[in-house]
């Protein structure tokens, strides 16, 4: 088998790319019409879409670095998917730019004179100001792009055989992954404060950064499961991918579902127990009225149901069933992001605006279209990796 061949003529990927293009066109055209009718809502929905694509990208980057450090067949099987998703980082950065042109629509503190009669905003003005906000964003993206570039450059050289077959050569990836994972944890925590928590600058949570980081891992694991199930009959994956690998991914998905639930409930319990006037209104907005039903949907759809389903060994070993659970988790991730963003703004009627689906759908379509193109540019497995040769020495079929 040629170890450096690109992934071409894969009907499943061609169909996915075609559907992604349709989703992108429909979503962005609908969103464009919505931008004319309600520009403020358009940019709030754009933030939701940006956060979803960011989770798929940087969550995959984090799992890529984790795999280089921990090893294991699960990461070798999913590495090309993680790499392809991480290479979408430049387009995600482009998704971020429109938010800068309408910041006051999304972030109240960015409006001119917003801090004049707000003591809390005055105290936070050294951190929450537009130039520093943009500077931090530039730093985050440059840091993530540096890690992405280094890891993908090494992977491409290894695929071409330039890195040699000596397992010692894999130290290059670990030298990047070890500090990179730590830097990711720090930068994504600050990004969570900047891009989500600061929407309501009066509210704060010391757990929130970790909660968003775990949410990104959950998103990336659900995504890789869905893609692997789609490609289960595609070579060279078909020669190596087994039910045991899906079982491993199912266990990891279950672990992240439980960790997300633990952190989300811990945050709620601490804030609810403290009953501080700066913090408790954030939850009151989300448990009263129509948003209360969305909260129940999240508790059931992102924890209770996947938790109960993923306890089944039989389900975790069946790719088609596990993929359905993973897709359900991805849908809940979108609803969770809407739940984090939209209640901060006053709006009557049904809590979820149609643009909260259309605009993220359009951005996701663009992201998926480019992801497939990235995935098809290399082989689906790192066949030249010395650890791959060792792990799968007797398992090809």
N, C-alpha and C positions, 0 to 999 in steps of 0.2 A: 504494500500500500504506500502511495506517495505521501510523505509526511508533511510536505509544505504546500499541498494543493489547496486552492481556495474552495469555498463552499459554493458551488454553482449548481444550477439545474435542480433546485430543491422545491418541488411544488408547494410544500407546506409554507415555506418562507415566502414564496412568490404570492401566495394567497394572502398571507398576513400583511405583506407590504401593500398589496392592492387595497385591502380593507382599511389599512392605516391611512392610505392616501384619501380614500373616500371619507373617513372619519375626520381627517384634517380639513378637507374642503368644506364639508357640511358644518362642522363646528365653528370654523373661523368665519365663514360667511354669515352664519346665524349670529355669531358674536359681534361681527362688524355692524350688522343691523342693530343689535342691541346697544352698541357703543354710541350710535347716533341718538337713540331714544333715551338712554340712561347711562351716560359716560361714567358716573361715579360707580354704579353697580358693575359695569364692565371691568373696571380696573380691580375691583375687589374680587371678582370671579377670576380675573387673570392671575391674581396672587395665589388663589387656590390651585389653579393649573400649574403655575410655576413651582409651587411647593410639592405637588405630586410628581412632576418630572424630576425635580431635585432629589426627592426620596429614592426614585428608581436609579438615579445616576450615582449619587454619593453613597447611598446604601450599598450598591454593587461594588463601588470602590472600596468601602470598608470591608466587605466580605472577601474581596480579592486580596487585600492586605492580610486579613486574618488567615486566609488559606495558605499564603506563602509562609506564615509563621507556624501554623499548626499542622500542615500537611493533611493527609487523609484523602480517600477516594472521592468523597463528596465534593471537595473543592476542585479536584482535578477534572471531574466530570462537568462541573459548572464554570470552570475558569474562563472559557472563551465567551460565555454569556456575560460574566462579570466584566471582562475586559471590553467587550463591545458596548455595554451600557455605560461604562466609565468614559469611553471615548466620545460620548454625546455631551460631555461637559461644556464644550464651547457653545453649543446651541442652547443649553440651559442658561448659560451666562447671557446670551442674547435675549432669552425670555425675561430675564430680570430687568433689562434696560427700560422697557416701557413704564415700569413702575416708578422710575426716577422722574419721569416727566409729569406725573400726576400724584406725587406723594401726598399732598394734603387730602386727597380723596380717600386714601387708605390709612394714613397715619395722621391722627389729629395733631400731634405735637409738631408736625412739620409745617403746619399752616402759619403764616406770618402773624405774629402777635399772640399765638396760642398760649404762651407762658405768662402773658402780662398779668392775668388775674388767677393764675393757677400756681399755688405754692409748690405742689409736688413736681410740676413740670420745671419750675425754676430750679429746684434742687437737683433735677436730673439733666439740666441743660448742658452740662459739661460732657455728657455722654450722648444724649439724644439731641443731636443737631445734624443738619443735613450734610455738611462737609465730612464730618467724622463718620457718619453713617455710610456714606459712599466710599470713604477710604477703607473702612473695615470690610465692606463687601468686596472691594478690589483685592484686599489681602486674602480673604477666604478663597476666592476663585483662583487666584494665582497659586496659592498653596495646594489646593486640590488638583489643579492642572499640572503642577510640577510632579506630584506623586503619580498621577495618571500617565504623564509622558514617560517618566522613568520606568515604570513597571511595564508599560506596553512596548517601549523601545527594547527592553530586555527580552520580553516575550517574543517579539518579532525576530530578533537576532537568534534566539534559541530555536525558533521554528525553521529558520534558514540554515541551522546547523553551525552558526558562527560562535555560539556560546560553548560549544564542546559538549561532550557527554559525561564529563566528570561531575558527580553530585556536588563537589565543592564549588562549582561555578554558580550554583543556585544561591550562594551567599549574596550575590548582587541584589537579588530581589528582596532578601530578608533585611539587608542593610537599609533599603528604602522603606519596607513595610513596617519595621519595628517602630522607628520614630514617627512614620507617617500615620500609623493608627492612633498614636497618642495625640498628634497634632489634629487629626480629624476629630477626635473626641472633644478637644478644646474648641476648635473653630466652629463645629456644628452646634455646640452648646451656646456660644455667643451669637451665632446666626439665628438660633431659635429665639433668643431674646430680642434681637434686632428686627427680625422679619415677621414674627408672630406675636410674641408677648408684648412688644411695644405698641401694638395696635391699641391696646388699653394700657396706657402708660401708668395708670394708677395701680395696676395689678402686678403682682410678682409671685414667683414660685421658684424655690431653689431646686426643685426636682424637674422642672420643665425641660431643661436642656437634655437631661438624660432620657426623659420620656420621648422627646422627638427623635433622639438618636436610636432608641430601641424601635420606634415606629418605622424608621428608615430601614433598619435591619429586617423587620417584619415584612415590609413592602418588597424588599429585594428578594427575600427567600420565596415569597409567594410568586413573584414574577419568574424566577428561575425555574420553579416547579412547572409553571404553565408552559414555558418555552420548551423545557425538556420533554414534557408530555407531547407537545406538538411535533417534536423531532425524534420521537422514539424509534421510528422506522428508517431514519436517515443515517447513512454511513458517514463517518466511522462510528457515530454514537451507537448505532444498532448492534455493533460487535462487542460493545463493552457495557452499555447501560442495562442494568438489571433491576428487578423489583427490590433488591436489597438497597440499591441507591435511592430509590424513591422512598423506601422506609426510613433511610437516614435523613433525607430532606424533610420528610413528614415529622420526624422527631424534633428536628431543629425548628420547624415551623411551630410546632406545639410549644416548644420552650419559649419562643419569642412571643407567642400569644399569651402565655402565662406571665411572662415578664412585663409585657405591656399592661396587662390587667393589674398586676401587683403595683406598678408605679402609678398608674392612673388612679387606682383606689387609694393608695397612700397619699397622693397629692390631695385628693378630695377629703380624706379623713382628717389630715392635718389642718387644712384650711377651714373645714366645717367645724372642727373642734375648737379652733382658735377664735372663730367668729369675729374676725377683725373687719372693721368697716371698709378698709382698703381692698380686702381680698374676697370677702364672701359675696358681694354683688356679682362677681364674675360667674359664680356657679348658680346664683339665683336666676340670672338671665337664661341659663341653660336647663334648668329643671322646672321652670314655670311656663305655662302656656304651651304653644305648639312645639317649642324646642324641647320640652320634657319628653315628648314622644320620640324625638330624634335621639335623645339620650338613652332611652330604653332600647331603641333599635341598635344603637352602638354596643350597649352592654350585652345584648343578646347575640348580635351578628358578628361582633369582633372578639367576643370571648366565649360566651356560653355555648353557642352552637359549634364553632370550630373546635373548642376544647373537647366537647363530648364526641364529636366525629373523629378527631385525631387520636382518641384513645384506642381506636380500633386498629389492630395490626393489619387486618385484612384490607382495610381502606387505604392505609398508608402504602401498601405494596401494590395497589392497583393504580396505575398512572392516570387513567381517565377519571377515576373518582377523586383522587388526590388533587388533580388539576381543577376540578370543579370547586373543591373547598378553597384552593388557592385563589381562584378567580373571585370567589365570594369575599375572601379577605381583602383583595384589591379594591373591590367595590366599597367595602366598609372603610378602607383607608381614605377613599375620596370623601365619603360622608363625614369621616372624622375630621378631615381638614376643613370641610365646610363648617362643621360644628365649632371648630376652633376659631375661625375667622369671622363668619357672618353675624353671630349674635352681638358682636361689638358695635354694630350699626343699627340704628332705629329703622324698622320696616314693618309695616302692618301686613296682615294676611299670612299666607302659607310661608313657612320660614325659609325654605330652599327656593331660591329664584331659578328660573329656567336657564339663565346664563351661568349659574353655578355648575351646570352639567354641560352646556354647549361649549363654553370657552375652555374649560379643562379638557373636554373631549377633543377639541381642535388641537390644542397643544400636545396632548398625548398622541394624537394621530401623527403629527409631525415628528415627535420623538420616536415613535415606533417605526416609522418609515426609515428614518436615519439609522436607527438601531439595527434593523434588518440589513441595511447596506453595510454597516460595520461588521456585522456577524458573518456576512457572506464573503468578506475580504480575506478571511483566513480559514484554516481548517477548524472543524468543530471540536477538536480535542488537541491538547498539547502533547502530541505523540513523541516529540523529541525531548521532552522533559525527562531527565534521568529518574526522577521519582515516579513518573508515570510508568516507565518501563519496569521499574521494580514492583510497584503496586499491582500492575495488571499483567505481570509476566505469564501467568497461567490462566488468565480469565477471558481472553478474547474468544469469541465463538462465532 
